[in-house]
Amino acid sequence: MRLVVLGLSLSSSWGNGHATTFRALLKAFAARGQDILFLERDVPWYATQRDLAAPDYCELAFYADLDDLARWRGTIASADAVIVGSYVPEGVAVARFVQQAASGVTAFYDIDTPVTLAKLARGDFEYLSPDVIPGYDIYLSFTGGPTLDRIERRYGSPAARPLYCSVDPALYGPTGAAKRWDLSYLGTYSVDRQPTLERLLIAPARALPERRFVVAGPQYPDGIDWPANVERIEHLPPADHAAFYSASRFTLNVTRADMIAAGWSPSVRLFEAAACATPIISDVWDGIDSLFVPELQILLAADGVDVIEALGRGDADDIGAAARARVLAAHTAAHRAAELEAHLAEAAATRPAALAFA
């Protein structure tokens, strides 16, 4: 299969979770014998923060703007499948170009589904609009559950299918690092996540001055009052993630409000931390128990008291090991690559001129 992907970024993980998601998925997809071109908009904030200049599993190319993208028309036209990702700059115009040029399957891969749908509901068509959704043969969604039916019924998608994030177990696993922190959190600042971070990490840190905490990620405002026992790391490149998780007795998962409302929206950080056998304390949302068994593979917390109780548990190693076993059994990049191949083949089979994928 010749696959072309137009995504937010493959080259830079700075301030986004898209890069690590695409890297794991496409590496595993290439391992299945598929040929991949990734087209990335060349924007200054990623150009100066690139941590993957030349992947060995796909071709990576950059385009300056929509006019420059047109030079790839022939490649897009001849591809077996073309995927456009969420948050691609000028994504609506990119969608129209792809849908007009492509002769193979066209797909939208939404790594931000609840955010996307909330934007559509308020008329914000930053990277997707209702009129282009039916033009995609398949809508691949970060979110599963009832949201998939909504995408089909309300927005006219011919097929909405789940394609959760995943983890590359070759890059994420226990490193044996000494424990430095009792509770860690890895994530870019978000206005709607911050109250949960305050409740589930900062408040416990104030209550437990003898414990050590850390928050890693960019864009946090200067005005945040961090307790003295909360370490800050401005940016943590993916190469350091496994060591970070392995040095954490527990790690915290915090979910954006739109994703909590939708449910069935696991962050890539969930799978990455679990692959490192780091026990996870997570906020609560519908569908999380379909991914991990609460109390056995993950701990759920509604408030700081729950977090404090979790930090005092003596079975952390067992919880972390059980979470790792679950991820390796169902949530690796190899699993997602097989699912992606099946979804694209299904979409091809329903097209007027059915394509055959080897």
C-alpha contacts under 8 A as a table, 3 or more apart, distances in Angstrom:
res1	aa1	res2	aa2	distance
1	M	33	G	7.93
1	M	34	Q	5.13
1	M	35	D	6.06
1	M	79	A	7.85
1	M	80	D	5.92
1	M	81	A	7.68
1	M	357	F	5.97
1	M	358	A	6.58
2	R	34	Q	6.42
2	R	35	D	4.88
2	R	36	I	6.00
2	R	79	A	5.16
2	R	80	D	5.25
2	R	81	A	6.68
3	L	34	Q	7.44
3	L	35	D	6.11
3	L	36	I	4.82
3	L	37	L	6.37
3	L	79	A	5.87
3	L	80	D	6.08
3	L	81	A	5.02
3	L	82	V	5.78
3	L	83	I	7.68
4	V	36	I	5.79
4	V	37	L	4.79
4	V	38	F	5.91
4	V	39	L	7.41
4	V	76	I	6.65
4	V	79	A	6.60
4	V	81	A	6.45
4	V	82	V	4.72
4	V	83	I	6.30
5	V	36	I	7.47
5	V	37	L	6.22
5	V	38	F	4.75
5	V	39	L	6.09
5	V	82	V	5.76
5	V	83	I	4.71
5	V	84	V	5.93
5	V	85	G	7.56
6	L	38	F	5.91
6	L	39	L	4.80
6	L	40	E	6.05
6	L	82	V	7.77
6	L	83	I	6.17
6	L	84	V	4.77
6	L	85	G	6.12
6	L	88	V	7.38
7	G	10	L	7.22
7	G	18	H	8.00
7	G	38	F	7.21
7	G	39	L	6.71
7	G	40	E	5.95
7	G	83	I	7.95
7	G	84	V	5.96
7	G	85	G	4.64
7	G	86	S	7.09
7	G	87	Y	7.77
7	G	88	V	5.80
8	L	18	H	6.77
8	L	19	A	7.67
8	L	40	E	6.41
8	L	41	R	7.22
8	L	85	G	6.54
8	L	86	S	6.97
8	L	87	Y	5.87
8	L	88	V	4.70
8	L	89	P	7.34
9	S	12	S	5.98
9	S	13	S	7.46
9	S	18	H	6.49
9	S	19	A	5.36
9	S	40	E	5.83
9	S	41	R	7.67
9	S	46	Y	7.77
10	L	13	S	7.41
10	L	18	H	7.38
10	L	19	A	4.53
10	L	20	T	7.50
10	L	22	F	6.42
10	L	23	R	6.56
10	L	38	F	7.58
10	L	40	E	7.18
10	L	52	L	7.29
10	L	60	L	7.91
11	S	19	A	6.83
11	S	46	Y	7.56
11	S	50	R	5.30
11	S	51	D	6.12
11	S	52	L	4.65
11	S	53	A	5.73
11	S	54	A	7.94
12	S	19	A	6.25
12	S	46	Y	5.60
12	S	47	A	7.60
12	S	49	Q	5.91
12	S	50	R	4.28
12	S	51	D	5.41
12	S	52	L	6.39
13	S	16	N	5.64
13	S	17	G	6.61
13	S	18	H	7.27
13	S	19	A	5.13
13	S	20	T	6.59
13	S	49	Q	7.84
13	S	50	R	7.29
13	S	51	D	6.97
13	S	237	P	7.00
13	S	238	P	7.31
14	W	46	Y	6.88
14	W	49	Q	6.29
14	W	50	R	7.68
14	W	235	H	7.50
14	W	237	P	7.67
15	G	188	T	5.83
15	G	217	G	7.46
15	G	218	P	6.31
15	G	219	Q	7.87
16	N	19	A	6.82
16	N	188	T	7.37
17	G	20	T	5.92
17	G	21	T	6.46
17	G	268	V	7.28
18	H	21	T	5.11
18	H	22	F	6.07
18	H	111	I	7.14
19	A	22	F	5.24
19	A	23	R	5.98
20	T	23	R	5.00
20	T	24	A	6.20
20	T	238	P	7.35
21	T	24	A	5.55
21	T	25	L	6.22
21	T	165	C	5.98
21	T	166	S	6.71
21	T	167	V	7.61
21	T	268	V	6.90
22	F	25	L	5.14
22	F	26	L	5.77
23	R	26	L	5.48
23	R	27	K	5.94
24	A	27	K	5.38
24	A	28	A	6.33
24	A	166	S	7.08
24	A	167	V	6.14
24	A	168	D	5.30
24	A	333	A	5.49
25	L	28	A	5.35
25	L	29	F	6.07
25	L	166	S	7.28
25	L	333	A	5.14
25	L	334	A	7.37
25	L	336	R	6.57
25	L	337	A	5.83
26	L	29	F	4.74
26	L	30	A	5.95
26	L	36	I	7.64
26	L	57	Y	7.35
26	L	58	C	7.50
26	L	337	A	7.36
27	K	30	A	5.23
27	K	31	A	6.31
27	K	57	Y	5.49
27	K	58	C	7.56
27	K	333	A	8.00
28	A	31	A	4.95
28	A	32	R	6.69
28	A	333	A	5.76
28	A	334	A	5.19
28	A	337	A	5.77
29	F	32	R	5.30
29	F	33	G	7.24
29	F	34	Q	6.18
29	F	334	A	7.33
29	F	337	A	4.90
29	F	338	A	7.46
29	F	341	E	7.91
30	A	33	G	5.28
30	A	34	Q	4.71
30	A	35	D	6.22
30	A	36	I	7.01
30	A	57	Y	5.93
30	A	58	C	7.16
31	A	34	Q	7.06
31	A	57	Y	7.85
32	R	337	A	7.99
35	D	58	C	6.91
36	I	57	Y	7.79
36	I	58	C	5.03
36	I	59	E	6.30
37	L	58	C	5.83
37	L	59	E	4.74
37	L	60	L	6.02
37	L	61	A	7.49
38	F	58	C	7.08
38	F	59	E	6.10
38	F	60	L	4.89
38	F	61	A	6.27
39	L	60	L	6.18
39	L	61	A	5.11
39	L	62	F	5.59
39	L	63	Y	7.00
40	E	60	L	7.53
40	E	61	A	6.33
40	E	62	F	4.82
40	E	63	Y	6.33
41	R	62	F	5.63
41	R	63	Y	5.13
41	R	64	A	5.99
41	R	65	D	6.91
41	R	88	V	7.71
41	R	89	P	7.17
42	D	46	Y	7.55
42	D	47	A	6.64
42	D	62	F	5.50
42	D	63	Y	5.72
42	D	64	A	5.35
42	D	65	D	7.92
43	V	46	Y	5.83
43	V	47	A	5.98
43	V	64	A	7.69
44	P	47	A	4.85
44	P	48	T	6.19
45	W	48	T	5.87
45	W	49	Q	6.76
46	Y	49	Q	5.00
46	Y	50	R	6.01
47	A	50	R	5.82
50	R	53	A	6.45
51	D	237	P	7.56
52	L	55	P	6.47
54	A	59	E	7.79
54	A	60	L	6.81
55	P	58	C	6.04
55	P	59	E	7.08
55	P	60	L	7.11
56	D	59	E	7.69
63	Y	66	L	7.83
63	Y	68	D	5.61
63	Y	69	L	5.61
64	A	67	D	7.91
64	A	68	D	5.70
64	A	69	L	7.32
65	D	68	D	5.21
65	D	69	L	6.21
66	L	69	L	4.92
66	L	70	A	6.60
66	L	93	A	7.94
66	L	94	V	7.35
67	D	70	A	5.43
67	D	71	R	7.78
68	D	71	R	5.90
69	L	72	W	5.70
69	L	73	R	7.37
70	A	73	R	5.21
71	R	74	G	7.44
72	W	75	T	5.31
72	W	76	I	6.22
73	R	76	I	5.14
73	R	77	A	5.98
73	R	101	A	6.33
74	G	77	A	4.98
74	G	78	S	6.23
74	G	101	A	7.95
75	T	78	S	5.33
75	T	79	A	6.17
76	I	79	A	5.27
76	I	82	V	6.82
76	I	98	V	7.12
76	I	101	A	6.58
76	I	102	A	5.49
76	I	103	S	7.97
77	A	101	A	5.24
77	A	102	A	4.15
77	A	103	S	5.32
77	A	104	G	7.27
78	S	102	A	7.02
78	S	103	S	6.55
78	S	104	G	7.26
79	A	82	V	6.67
79	A	102	A	7.20
79	A	103	S	7.29
79	A	104	G	6.04
80	D	103	S	7.53
80	D	104	G	4.62
80	D	105	V	6.27
80	D	355	L	7.57
80	D	357	F	7.83
81	A	102	A	8.00
81	A	104	G	5.06
81	A	105	V	4.44
81	A	106	T	5.77
81	A	107	A	7.59
81	A	344	L	7.34
82	V	98	V	7.57
82	V	102	A	7.30
82	V	104	G	7.17
82	V	105	V	6.24
82	V	106	T	4.92
82	V	107	A	6.22
83	I	106	T	5.91
83	I	107	A	4.64
83	I	108	F	5.57
83	I	109	Y	6.50
84	V	88	V	7.53
84	V	91	G	7.90
84	V	94	V	7.90
84	V	95	A	7.04
84	V	106	T	7.93
84	V	107	A	6.31
84	V	108	F	4.93
84	V	109	Y	6.09
85	G	88	V	6.06
85	G	108	F	5.73
85	G	109	Y	4.66
85	G	110	D	5.88
85	G	111	I	7.34
86	S	91	G	7.48
86	S	108	F	7.37
86	S	109	Y	6.29
86	S	110	D	4.94
86	S	111	I	6.18
86	S	112	D	6.69
86	S	116	T	7.96
86	S	127	Y	6.51
86	S	128	L	7.57
87	Y	91	G	6.84
87	Y	126	E	7.59
87	Y	127	Y	5.49
88	V	91	G	4.95
88	V	127	Y	6.11
89	P	126	E	7.92
89	P	127	Y	6.51
90	E	93	A	5.58
90	E	94	V	6.24
90	E	126	E	6.97
90	E	127	Y	5.79
91	G	94	V	4.82
91	G	95	A	5.96
91	G	126	E	7.07
91	G	127	Y	3.98
91	G	128	L	5.99
92	V	95	A	5.02
92	V	96	R	6.37
92	V	125	F	7.54
92	V	126	E	7.47
92	V	127	Y	5.29
92	V	128	L	5.13
92	V	129	S	6.32
92	V	132	V	7.12
93	A	96	R	5.16
93	A	97	F	6.22
94	V	97	F	5.09
94	V	98	V	6.10
95	A	98	V	5.14
95	A	99	Q	5.96
95	A	128	L	8.00
95	A	132	V	6.73
96	R	99	Q	5.18
96	R	100	Q	6.04
96	R	132	V	6.95
97	F	100	Q	5.25
97	F	101	A	6.05
98	V	101	A	5.12
98	V	102	A	5.58
98	V	106	T	7.59
99	Q	102	A	5.63
99	Q	106	T	6.78
99	Q	135	G	6.56
99	Q	136	Y	7.14
102	A	105	V	7.47
102	A	106	T	7.18
104	G	348	A	7.53
104	G	355	L	7.43
105	V	136	Y	7.93
105	V	137	D	6.16
105	V	344	L	7.01
105	V	347	A	6.69
105	V	348	A	5.89
105	V	351	R	7.95
106	T	135	G	7.98
106	T	136	Y	5.17
106	T	137	D	5.33
106	T	138	I	6.80
107	A	136	Y	5.20
107	A	137	D	5.77
107	A	138	I	4.85
107	A	139	Y	5.72
107	A	140	L	6.86
108	F	136	Y	6.47
108	F	138	I	6.61
108	F	139	Y	4.96
108	F	140	L	5.88
109	Y	139	Y	6.24
109	Y	140	L	4.62
109	Y	141	S	5.99
109	Y	142	F	7.71
110	D	113	T	5.32
110	D	116	T	7.77
110	D	139	Y	7.43
110	D	140	L	6.09
110	D	141	S	4.96
110	D	142	F	5.81
111	I	141	S	6.48
111	I	142	F	4.76
111	I	143	T	7.97
111	I	165	C	7.80
112	D	115	V	5.43
112	D	116	T	5.93
112	D	141	S	7.98
112	D	142	F	6.40
112	D	143	T	7.99
113	T	116	T	4.93
113	T	117	L	6.15
113	T	141	S	6.20
113	T	142	F	5.96
113	T	143	T	6.01
113	T	259	M	7.86
114	P	117	L	5.20
114	P	118	A	6.14
114	P	143	T	7.33
114	P	258	D	5.24
114	P	259	M	5.24
114	P	261	A	7.93
114	P	262	A	6.14
115	V	118	A	5.14
115	V	119	K	6.17
115	V	258	D	5.80
115	V	259	M	7.12
116	T	119	K	5.10
116	T	120	L	6.24
116	T	128	L	7.60
117	L	120	L	4.98
117	L	121	A	6.13
118	A	121	A	5.11
118	A	122	R	6.57
118	A	258	D	7.20
119	K	122	R	5.38
119	K	123	G	6.29
119	K	124	D	4.82
119	K	125	F	6.76
120	L	123	G	5.03
120	L	124	D	5.41
120	L	125	F	6.11
120	L	128	L	7.71
120	L	129	S	6.75
120	L	130	P	7.25
121	A	124	D	7.46
125	F	128	L	5.23
125	F	129	S	4.99
126	E	129	S	7.78
128	L	132	V	7.12
128	L	133	I	7.59
129	S	132	V	5.79
129	S	133	I	6.87
130	P	133	I	5.51
130	P	134	P	7.82
130	P	155	Y	6.07
131	D	134	P	6.76
131	D	135	G	7.74
132	V	135	G	5.22
132	V	136	Y	6.99
133	I	136	Y	5.61
133	I	139	Y	7.77
133	I	155	Y	6.58
133	I	156	G	6.79
133	I	157	S	5.76
134	P	137	D	7.26
134	P	155	Y	7.06
134	P	156	G	5.17
134	P	157	S	4.66
134	P	158	P	6.38
135	G	157	S	7.74
136	Y	139	Y	6.75
136	Y	157	S	7.11
136	Y	158	P	7.66
137	D	157	S	7.41
137	D	158	P	6.04
137	D	159	A	6.82
137	D	347	A	6.16
138	I	157	S	6.81
138	I	158	P	6.26
138	I	159	A	4.89
138	I	160	A	5.85
138	I	161	R	7.33
138	I	343	H	7.97
138	I	344	L	7.82
138	I	347	A	6.42
139	Y	157	S	6.66
139	Y	158	P	7.98
139	Y	159	A	6.12
139	Y	160	A	4.56
139	Y	161	R	6.23
140	L	160	A	5.96
140	L	161	R	5.11
140	L	162	P	5.73
140	L	163	L	5.69
141	S	144	G	6.77
141	S	148	L	7.63
141	S	160	A	6.96
141	S	161	R	6.02
141	S	162	P	4.78
141	S	163	L	5.37
141	S	164	Y	6.96
142	F	162	P	6.19
142	F	163	L	5.53
142	F	164	Y	4.73
142	F	165	C	6.62
142	F	265	S	6.21
142	F	266	P	7.62
143	T	147	T	6.88
143	T	148	L	7.56
143	T	162	P	6.18
143	T	163	L	7.54
143	T	164	Y	6.76
143	T	262	A	7.68
143	T	263	G	7.34
143	T	264	W	5.36
143	T	265	S	4.58
143	T	266	P	7.51
144	G	147	T	6.21
144	G	148	L	6.07
144	G	161	R	7.45
144	G	162	P	5.09
144	G	163	L	7.88
144	G	164	Y	7.81
144	G	263	G	7.80
144	G	264	W	5.19
144	G	265	S	6.82
145	G	148	L	6.23
145	G	149	D	8.00
145	G	263	G	7.34
145	G	264	W	5.89
145	G	287	G	7.57
146	P	149	D	5.50
146	P	150	R	6.66
147	T	150	R	5.00
147	T	151	I	6.34
147	T	262	A	6.72
148	L	151	I	5.21
148	L	152	E	6.52
148	L	160	A	5.40
148	L	161	R	6.59
148	L	162	P	7.52
149	D	152	E	5.20
149	D	153	R	6.00
149	D	160	A	7.37
150	R	153	R	5.15
150	R	154	R	5.54
150	R	155	Y	7.39
151	I	154	R	5.69
151	I	155	Y	5.26
151	I	156	G	6.78
151	I	157	S	6.14
151	I	160	A	6.55
152	E	155	Y	5.69
152	E	156	G	4.90
152	E	157	S	4.52
152	E	158	P	6.44
152	E	159	A	6.48
152	E	160	A	6.25
153	R	156	G	5.71
153	R	157	S	7.50
157	S	160	A	6.38
159	A	347	A	7.82
161	R	343	H	7.46
163	L	336	R	6.78
163	L	339	E	7.30
163	L	340	L	7.14
164	Y	265	S	7.71
164	Y	266	P	7.10
164	Y	336	R	7.36
165	C	266	P	7.29
165	C	267	S	6.86
165	C	268	V	5.20
165	C	271	F	7.85
165	C	331	H	7.89
165	C	336	R	7.65
166	S	268	V	6.02
166	S	271	F	6.09
166	S	272	E	7.60
166	S	331	H	5.35
166	S	332	T	5.15
166	S	333	A	5.11
166	S	336	R	6.70
167	V	172	Y	7.13
167	V	268	V	7.17
167	V	271	F	5.85
167	V	272	E	5.55
167	V	275	A	7.40
167	V	331	H	6.75
167	V	332	T	4.86
167	V	333	A	5.28
168	D	171	L	5.59
168	D	172	Y	6.23
168	D	272	E	7.98
168	D	332	T	5.92
168	D	333	A	5.40
168	D	334	A	7.89
169	P	172	Y	4.88
169	P	173	G	6.19
169	P	275	A	6.64
169	P	328	L	7.56
169	P	332	T	6.74
169	P	333	A	7.96
170	A	173	G	7.29
171	L	239	A	7.72
171	L	242	A	7.25
172	Y	241	H	7.55
172	Y	242	A	5.21
172	Y	272	E	6.11
172	Y	273	A	7.78
172	Y	275	A	5.79
172	Y	276	C	5.70
173	G	242	A	6.15
173	G	246	S	7.99
173	G	275	A	5.27
173	G	276	C	3.91
173	G	277	A	6.96
174	P	177	A	7.87
174	P	242	A	6.83
174	P	243	A	7.63
174	P	246	S	5.63
174	P	275	A	7.53
174	P	276	C	4.43
174	P	277	A	6.13
174	P	278	T	7.97
175	T	242	A	6.76
175	T	243	A	5.95
175	T	246	S	5.97
175	T	276	C	7.64
176	G	246	S	6.57
176	G	247	A	7.97
177	A	243	A	6.29
177	A	246	S	5.67
177	A	247	A	5.32
178	A	246	S	7.61
178	A	247	A	5.52
179	K	182	D	7.64
179	K	246	S	7.14
179	K	247	A	4.16
179	K	248	S	5.54
179	K	249	R	6.28
180	R	212	R	7.37
180	R	247	A	5.30
180	R	248	S	6.22
180	R	249	R	7.94
181	W	184	S	6.48
181	W	211	R	7.60
181	W	212	R	4.85
181	W	213	F	5.34
181	W	214	V	6.72
181	W	247	A	6.47
181	W	248	S	4.94
181	W	249	R	6.27
181	W	250	F	7.97
182	D	211	R	6.18
182	D	212	R	5.29
182	D	213	F	5.87
182	D	248	S	5.83
182	D	249	R	4.85
182	D	250	F	5.96
182	D	311	L	7.23
183	L	201	L	7.68
183	L	212	R	6.86
183	L	213	F	5.01
183	L	214	V	6.70
183	L	248	S	6.00
183	L	249	R	6.16
183	L	250	F	4.82
183	L	251	T	5.14
183	L	252	L	6.79
183	L	311	L	7.84
184	S	213	F	5.66
184	S	214	V	4.81
184	S	215	V	5.95
184	S	216	A	7.87
184	S	245	Y	7.65
184	S	248	S	6.06
184	S	250	F	6.52
184	S	251	T	4.58
184	S	252	L	6.03
185	Y	214	V	6.30
185	Y	215	V	4.83
185	Y	216	A	6.21
185	Y	251	T	5.77
185	Y	252	L	5.15
185	Y	253	N	6.98
186	L	215	V	5.97
186	L	216	A	4.77
186	L	217	G	5.92
186	L	252	L	7.87
186	L	269	R	7.71
187	G	215	V	7.71
187	G	216	A	6.30
187	G	217	G	4.99
187	G	218	P	7.69
188	T	216	A	7.74
188	T	217	G	4.63
188	T	218	P	5.20
188	T	219	Q	6.42
188	T	220	Y	7.49
189	Y	193	R	7.45
189	Y	194	Q	7.10
189	Y	217	G	6.82
189	Y	218	P	6.35
189	Y	219	Q	5.43
189	Y	220	Y	5.10
190	S	193	R	5.21
190	S	194	Q	6.05
190	S	256	R	7.85
191	V	194	Q	5.42
191	V	195	P	7.77
192	D	195	P	6.67
192	D	196	T	7.96
192	D	256	R	6.00
192	D	257	A	6.08
193	R	196	T	5.51
193	R	197	L	6.33
193	R	254	V	6.52
193	R	255	T	6.44
193	R	256	R	5.32
193	R	257	A	7.04
194	Q	197	L	4.92
194	Q	198	E	6.07
195	P	198	E	4.98
195	P	199	R	6.18
196	T	199	R	4.95
196	T	200	L	5.88
196	T	254	V	6.76
196	T	283	D	7.99
197	L	200	L	5.25
197	L	201	L	5.42
197	L	202	I	6.53
197	L	254	V	6.86
198	E	201	L	5.73
198	E	202	I	4.68
198	E	203	A	5.94
199	R	202	I	6.28
199	R	203	A	5.44
199	R	204	P	7.56
199	R	303	D	6.14
199	R	304	G	5.68
200	L	203	A	6.41
200	L	204	P	6.50
200	L	252	L	7.99
200	L	301	A	7.62
200	L	302	A	7.98
200	L	303	D	5.89
200	L	304	G	4.83
200	L	307	V	6.35
201	L	204	P	5.34
201	L	205	A	6.03
201	L	213	F	7.77
201	L	252	L	7.82
201	L	304	G	7.17
201	L	307	V	7.81
202	I	205	A	4.99
202	I	206	R	6.34
202	I	226	W	7.22
202	I	227	P	7.07
202	I	230	V	7.72
203	A	206	R	5.18
203	A	207	A	6.34
203	A	304	G	6.34
204	P	207	A	4.92
204	P	208	L	5.97
204	P	304	G	5.57
204	P	305	V	7.55
204	P	307	V	7.02
204	P	308	I	6.23
205	A	208	L	5.09
205	A	209	P	6.04
205	A	211	R	6.99
205	A	212	R	7.53
205	A	213	F	6.77
205	A	227	P	6.80
205	A	229	N	6.71
205	A	230	V	6.98
206	R	209	P	5.81
206	R	227	P	6.26
208	L	211	R	5.56
209	P	212	R	7.64
209	P	229	N	6.30
210	E	229	N	7.71
211	R	229	N	7.00
212	R	229	N	5.44
212	R	230	V	6.43
212	R	231	E	7.85
213	F	229	N	6.06
213	F	230	V	4.59
213	F	231	E	6.13
214	V	230	V	5.04
214	V	231	E	4.43
214	V	232	R	5.80
214	V	233	I	7.51
215	V	230	V	7.03
215	V	231	E	6.31
215	V	232	R	5.17
215	V	233	I	6.32
216	A	232	R	5.85
216	A	233	I	4.43
216	A	234	E	5.88
216	A	235	H	6.26
216	A	236	L	6.48
217	G	220	Y	7.60
217	G	233	I	6.29
217	G	234	E	5.12
217	G	235	H	4.91
217	G	236	L	6.56
218	P	233	I	7.98
218	P	234	E	4.97
218	P	235	H	5.51
219	Q	234	E	7.87
220	Y	224	I	7.60
221	P	224	I	6.16
226	W	230	V	6.24
227	P	230	V	5.50
228	A	231	E	7.58
233	I	236	L	6.89
236	L	240	D	6.32
236	L	241	H	6.89
237	P	240	D	5.65
237	P	241	H	6.84
238	P	241	H	5.10
238	P	242	A	7.94
239	A	242	A	7.29
240	D	243	A	5.53
240	D	244	F	6.19
241	H	244	F	4.97
241	H	245	Y	6.19
242	A	245	Y	5.25
242	A	246	S	5.98
242	A	272	E	7.79
242	A	273	A	7.57
242	A	276	C	6.25
243	A	246	S	4.99
243	A	247	A	6.07
244	F	247	A	5.27
244	F	248	S	6.65
245	Y	248	S	5.18
245	Y	251	T	7.05
245	Y	273	A	5.97
245	Y	276	C	6.47
245	Y	278	T	6.12
246	S	249	R	7.68
246	S	276	C	6.17
246	S	277	A	7.49
246	S	278	T	6.28
248	S	251	T	6.29
248	S	278	T	6.87
249	R	278	T	6.76
249	R	279	P	7.11
249	R	316	A	7.48
250	F	278	T	5.99
250	F	279	P	5.04
250	F	280	I	5.75
250	F	281	I	6.89
250	F	311	L	7.34
250	F	316	A	7.66
251	T	273	A	7.46
251	T	278	T	6.73
251	T	279	P	6.41
251	T	280	I	5.05
251	T	281	I	6.14
252	L	280	I	5.80
252	L	281	I	4.90
252	L	282	S	5.73
253	N	269	R	7.43
253	N	270	L	6.68
253	N	280	I	6.81
253	N	281	I	6.17
253	N	282	S	4.54
253	N	283	D	6.50
254	V	282	S	6.31
254	V	283	D	5.87
255	T	259	M	6.44
255	T	260	I	6.29
255	T	267	S	7.56
255	T	283	D	6.91
256	R	259	M	5.34
256	R	260	I	6.29
257	A	260	I	5.08
257	A	261	A	6.23
258	D	261	A	5.13
258	D	262	A	6.32
259	M	262	A	5.06
259	M	263	G	5.81
259	M	264	W	7.80
259	M	265	S	5.81
260	I	263	G	5.09
260	I	265	S	7.47
260	I	284	V	7.63
260	I	285	W	5.25
260	I	286	D	7.34
261	A	285	W	7.52
262	A	265	S	7.26
262	A	286	D	7.71
263	G	285	W	5.49
263	G	286	D	4.54
263	G	287	G	5.67
263	G	288	I	7.63
264	W	285	W	7.56
264	W	286	D	6.12
264	W	287	G	4.51
264	W	288	I	6.35
265	S	287	G	7.73
266	P	270	L	6.65
266	P	288	I	7.36
267	S	270	L	5.48
267	S	271	F	7.41
268	V	271	F	5.49
268	V	272	E	6.29
269	R	272	E	4.96
269	R	273	A	5.89
270	L	273	A	5.47
270	L	274	A	6.13
270	L	280	I	7.60
271	F	274	A	5.10
271	F	275	A	6.01
271	F	327	V	6.38
271	F	331	H	7.01
272	E	275	A	5.16
272	E	276	C	6.58
273	A	276	C	5.19
273	A	277	A	6.69
273	A	278	T	5.61
273	A	279	P	7.67
273	A	280	I	7.30
274	A	277	A	4.98
274	A	278	T	5.55
274	A	279	P	6.75
274	A	280	I	7.11
274	A	320	G	6.52
274	A	323	A	5.22
274	A	324	R	4.92
274	A	327	V	6.72
275	A	278	T	7.51
275	A	323	A	7.23
275	A	324	R	4.60
275	A	325	A	7.86
275	A	327	V	6.19
275	A	328	L	7.16
276	C	320	G	7.87
276	C	324	R	6.65
277	A	317	D	7.62
277	A	319	I	7.95
277	A	320	G	4.18
277	A	321	A	5.07
277	A	322	A	7.71
277	A	323	A	6.44
277	A	324	R	5.03
278	T	317	D	7.74
278	T	320	G	4.80
278	T	321	A	7.72
279	P	297	Q	7.61
279	P	298	I	6.55
279	P	299	L	7.79
279	P	316	A	6.01
279	P	317	D	7.15
279	P	319	I	5.63
279	P	320	G	4.15
279	P	321	A	7.94
279	P	323	A	7.29
280	I	298	I	5.43
280	I	299	L	6.16
280	I	320	G	7.38
281	I	298	I	6.36
281	I	299	L	4.74
281	I	300	L	5.59
281	I	301	A	6.53
281	I	307	V	7.21
281	I	310	A	7.63
282	S	298	I	7.41
282	S	299	L	6.25
282	S	300	L	4.93
282	S	301	A	5.94
283	D	300	L	5.78
283	D	301	A	5.32
283	D	302	A	6.16
284	V	288	I	7.40
284	V	300	L	6.02
284	V	301	A	6.66
284	V	302	A	6.68
285	W	288	I	6.08
286	D	289	D	7.51
287	G	290	S	5.25
287	G	291	L	7.12
288	I	291	L	5.38
288	I	292	F	6.36
289	D	292	F	5.15
289	D	293	V	5.40
289	D	294	P	6.30
290	S	293	V	7.28
292	F	297	Q	5.55
292	F	298	I	6.18
292	F	323	A	6.97
292	F	326	R	7.21
293	V	296	L	5.59
293	V	297	Q	5.13
293	V	298	I	6.32
294	P	297	Q	5.84
294	P	298	I	4.96
294	P	299	L	5.66
294	P	300	L	6.78
295	E	298	I	5.56
295	E	299	L	5.25
295	E	300	L	7.68
295	E	319	I	7.58
296	L	299	L	7.68
296	L	318	D	7.89
296	L	319	I	5.58
296	L	322	A	6.87
296	L	323	A	7.98
297	Q	319	I	4.94
297	Q	320	G	6.69
297	Q	321	A	7.90
297	Q	322	A	5.20
297	Q	323	A	4.57
297	Q	326	R	7.84
298	I	319	I	6.49
298	I	320	G	7.83
298	I	323	A	6.83
299	L	310	A	7.31
300	L	306	D	7.76
301	A	304	G	7.42
301	A	306	D	5.07
301	A	307	V	5.99
302	A	306	D	6.48
303	D	306	D	5.54
303	D	307	V	6.76
304	G	307	V	4.96
304	G	308	I	6.17
305	V	308	I	5.10
305	V	309	E	6.20
306	D	309	E	5.14
306	D	310	A	6.14
307	V	310	A	4.98
307	V	311	L	6.21
308	I	311	L	5.20
308	I	312	G	6.61
309	E	312	G	5.28
309	E	313	R	6.79
310	A	313	R	5.35
313	R	316	A	6.45
315	D	318	D	5.36
315	D	319	I	6.42
316	A	319	I	5.18
316	A	320	G	6.18
317	D	320	G	5.13
317	D	321	A	6.09
318	D	321	A	5.16
318	D	322	A	6.13
319	I	322	A	5.19
319	I	323	A	6.20
320	G	323	A	5.15
320	G	324	R	6.22
321	A	324	R	5.12
321	A	325	A	6.26
322	A	325	A	5.12
322	A	326	R	6.27
323	A	326	R	5.07
323	A	327	V	6.30
324	R	327	V	5.18
324	R	328	L	6.20
325	A	328	L	5.25
325	A	329	A	6.19
326	R	329	A	5.16
326	R	330	A	6.30
326	R	331	H	7.56
327	V	330	A	5.34
327	V	331	H	4.68
327	V	332	T	6.33
328	L	331	H	6.12
328	L	332	T	5.88
329	A	332	T	7.56
330	A	335	H	6.45
331	H	335	H	6.09
331	H	336	R	7.09
332	T	335	H	5.29
332	T	336	R	6.62
333	A	336	R	5.02
333	A	337	A	6.01
334	A	337	A	5.09
334	A	338	A	6.31
335	H	338	A	5.35
335	H	339	E	6.35
336	R	339	E	4.90
336	R	340	L	6.01
337	A	340	L	4.99
337	A	341	E	6.17
338	A	341	E	5.15
338	A	342	A	6.25
339	E	342	A	5.08
339	E	343	H	6.11
340	L	343	H	5.07
340	L	344	L	6.16
341	E	344	L	5.28
341	E	345	A	6.11
342	A	345	A	5.07
342	A	346	E	6.09
343	H	346	E	5.08
343	H	347	A	6.24
344	L	347	A	5.04
344	L	348	A	6.08
345	A	348	A	4.99
345	A	349	A	6.14
345	A	355	L	7.86
345	A	356	A	7.47
345	A	357	F	6.37
346	E	349	A	5.19
346	E	350	T	6.63
347	A	350	T	5.39
347	A	351	R	6.65
348	A	351	R	5.36
348	A	354	A	5.39
348	A	355	L	5.24
348	A	356	A	7.33
349	A	354	A	4.88
349	A	355	L	6.38
349	A	356	A	7.69
350	T	354	A	6.47
351	R	354	A	5.15
351	R	355	L	7.73
